[in-house]
Amino acid sequence: MPRRRPGHVRADTTCRPATQHAGPVIDGLSARALSEIAGLERTRNYLYPGDVSRAVALWKEFVHRPERELWRDYDRHWHDDDWLRLEWACCGSPLEARQLLDTVARAMSHDGARELRKIISSLDAFWTPPALLDVADGT
């Protein structure tokens, strides 16, 4: 029989148990910027924990889609809004995710916002929205 009960041994251990809610994970951001994002997600009423990392992942997945799918989504955005609401209801709208990233970048400090904008601009480089026809010129 052990001298100390297992509960007493576990109580004396110095390592902390892993938390269920890990902070945001965004490749390319420093620990300081990630900490600032986690603080914004805790204090702002329009953000929940993990919203920014989900928005980055959603925007990244959207801009890396084939051009034909981007054109289809862009065309339906202007002609059939009900379809997009149904399709993006499950996973979230990538355009709203992009807008959220801009909002968060404006709320961050100068250095943290610069890091986040660098990631956003690298993703934006993959996405070029289709050019709209100018109806006035007749082209």
N, C-alpha and C positions, 0 to 999 in steps of 0.2 A: 504494500500500500504506500503511495507516495506521501511524502511529508507535507506537501502543500496541495491543496485542491486545484484542479485545472483552471477554474475561474479566477483564482487568485494569481496564478501564473500568467494568464492572459491579461489580466488587469495591469500587471507590472511591465508589460512589453512597451517599448518606446516607439515602435513603428505604428503609424496611423493606418487605419483601414482605408481602402480606396473609396473615393466618393462616387456616388451614383451619377452626379451631374458634372461631367468634365467640362472644362472651358472650351471656347471655340478653337477649332483647328483649321487654320488656313495656311497653306504652304506659301512661304515667301514673306510672312509677317514676323517681325521680331516679337520677343516675349512681352516687351513693353506695349506694343500695339495690340497684341492679343489680350493683355490685361485691361487695356483701356476699353476694348470692345466688350469684354465681359462686364466691366463696370457699367457701360452704357446699357447693356441688356438687362442689368439688374435695376437700374434707376429710371429708365424711360418707360412710359406707359404704352408706347407703340412697339416695343420690342420684348420678346421673350428669349430666354436662354437658348442659344443655338440658332437664332434667326439669321444672323449675318453669315455664318458659315454655310447654312442651307441656301441662302441667297447667292453666295458665290458659287456653290456647287451647281445650282439650278442654271445660273447664267452661263457657267462654263459648259455645261451639258448642252445648252441651247445653241451657243455660238459654234460648237463643233459639229453640229448636225450638217448633213449634206445641203447644198444650196437649193436643191429642188424642194426640200421640206421647209426651208426658211421662206422661200417664195410662197409656198402654199399657205403657211401660217400668216405671212404678211398680207396676202391677198384676202384671206378669210377675215383678218382683223378689220379690214375696211369694208367688207361686204356682208359678213355674216357673224355679227358679234355673239349671237346666242350659241353658235357652235363652239367658239373659243371658250366661252364661259363653262360649257359642259366639259370640254376636253381638259382644260387647265384647272378645273375645280378639284381634281384629285391631288395634283402635284404642285399647284401654284403657277401663277403666270410668270414667265421669265422677264417680261417687260416690267412687271411690278417689282420683281426681285432686283432688277437693275436700278429702278427708281429708289428702292430702299437702300441700296449701296451708296447712292449719291447722298441721300439724307444722312446716313451714318457718317460718311466722310465729312460732311459739313459740321457734324456735332463733335468730331474728334479734334484733338490738338493738331497743330500744324505738322509735326513730324509723323504722327500716326496716320493722319489723313494722306500725307504724301506716299507712305508705304502702301496704303489701301488703294489709292488712285493709280499707283504703278501697276498693281495687279489687275485692276479694272481695265486700264488702258491696254494692257497686253491681251486681255480677253476681247476687248472691243475691236482690236485689230483684225480678228478673225471674222467679224460680223460687219457686212456692208449691206444696209437695207436696200431693197430694189428701188431704182429711180422711178418716181411717179411721172406719168405722162402729163405734159402741160396741155390742158384742154383748150386754153385760149389760142395757142399757136396752131392747133389742129393737127399736131403730130401724134 
